[in-house]
Amino acid sequence: MPRQKSDRQNVVEFAGVGVRYGYGPEILQDIEFSLPAGSFHFLTGSSGAGKSSLLRLMYLAQKPSRGRVGLFGMDTGTARRYQLPALRRRIGVVFQDFRLLDHLSAMDNVALPLRVAGAPESDVKRFVPDLLSWVGLADHLHAKPPTLSGGQQQRVAIARAVISRPDLLLADEPTGNVDDQIAMRLIYLFEELNKLGTTVVVATHNQSLVSRLNYPQMRLADGRLHYV
Amino acid sequence: MGILDRRSDLPLKGDASSLYLPWLIAPMVFLSAVALAGAFILNGLITRWDRDVSGTMTVEVSTSPGDAAESAEPTRKRVEQVLKLLDGTPGIASARALSHEQLVALMAPWLGTSDVLRDLPLPALIDVTLKPDAEINIEGLSQKIAKTVPGASLDDHRRWLDRLIVLSRSIEWLAVGVVTLICVATAATVYYATRTGMAIHREVIEVLHVIGAADAYIAQQFAHRAFILGLKGGLLGLALTLPILGGIAFGAHKMQGGFLADLSLPMTGVLAVLALPFAAALLAMLTARIAAHGALARMP
């Protein structure tokens, strides 16, 4: 999808953000950071450190218990409900568990962001098969997710996240189920998007991947965010 | 892609939470159709009764003593007395005594047309037509007739008609109440089915939300599904109703000429009954939309 390149404002701004579930302890405390437009970051941390919760805050699936979350210059805490879909359409998300819709074909899954945004079917037919071919799924356009392998499902999930050329791409363990060759191919896709202006955050356990690529790393430990 | 097979991002087809909806809506539409048809038929009946007796009165002249042959002449004279009196009364357009054959025909629906009836000493009836907008002192005229011709009485039909109208209107309101209750029950069923469906598909809804679907986009899919199921149930309910209405029409046809003559459903009633499946579908659609919006508003 054609898109205007983002300006250099901060795409994400967290100030004094804390998250707790129920009456439990805060799993994220005093999170403060900002992501400039066009930046590429890795988000690391051990299992249960709160990486997924931090990503959920960024893709607006969760509200913080305290603090301010800003996206594209808008305070999401004071944004009106009708303004949120437009914000979300600027964000591409790759879920750790893929979250593909099992009753839809790979093509329809990838087409979802376009259809939700009201794009014409001609765009769907033009962009979706090309992207699925690019991620190596040209022969699986009409396959339903349950018939695909874990790696194939992951590639469909990634294609869905990038089809609308988002301003912000959030990927939760996007290379967890693919071999190194496919993993690097997917990372190259993220880098291509990044070069075009997309801000990218990749949450991963894969330290070899992090060390191979020279991008800043945000590390979550003890509920706090540390820059590495 | 037609309205019935529109693409849905949510796997609502064959959903256990709403699969039974048509089977619940069908009896609702059936009951509504019967109540509505009853109300329309009753309304038509009242209107006809009212129209038929407005501007008319009946004078009943009891038979003179003796058997049929003996009493005929005295009765005829008394009838003529009444006709003369009515003729000189301002506001009366015409007064006409019914023939014996006409009296027998009036009694036929109840007593048949056997020869026994022909020999019965039936009271004479005078059909009185009033001038339009005539203001007549009914009470005074009634007393005058009774005084001039003993055994004659004036009936302006209002007393029994008023009671019938009150009864009929009560039944009509009862029908309206029944239809309202059915609408509430249908809406409640659809509401909870939609909320259950949303709980079942919460994860899919979350994904749609995350990729930027507005509440209206998601609610519309539930509303569309409810419309289809409502229409299916409505058409099934209508199919159940048609034999009943056909039976009433057949019965009415058999009773033609009687007191409850013409029990047929007026055209407005036919249209209202035929519109019920679509009304049920619209009600289901609106309810599902409201239910979905309510649940979505509580999501982040």
Interface residues (C-beta under 8 A of the other chain):
Chain A: Y59 L60 A61 Q62 K63 R81 Y82 P85 A86 R88 R89 I91 V93 F95 R99 L101 D102 H103 L104 L112 P113 R115 V116 A117 R160
Chain B: D9 P11 E203 V204 E206 V207 L208 H209 V210 I211 G212 A213 A214 D215 Y217 A297 P300
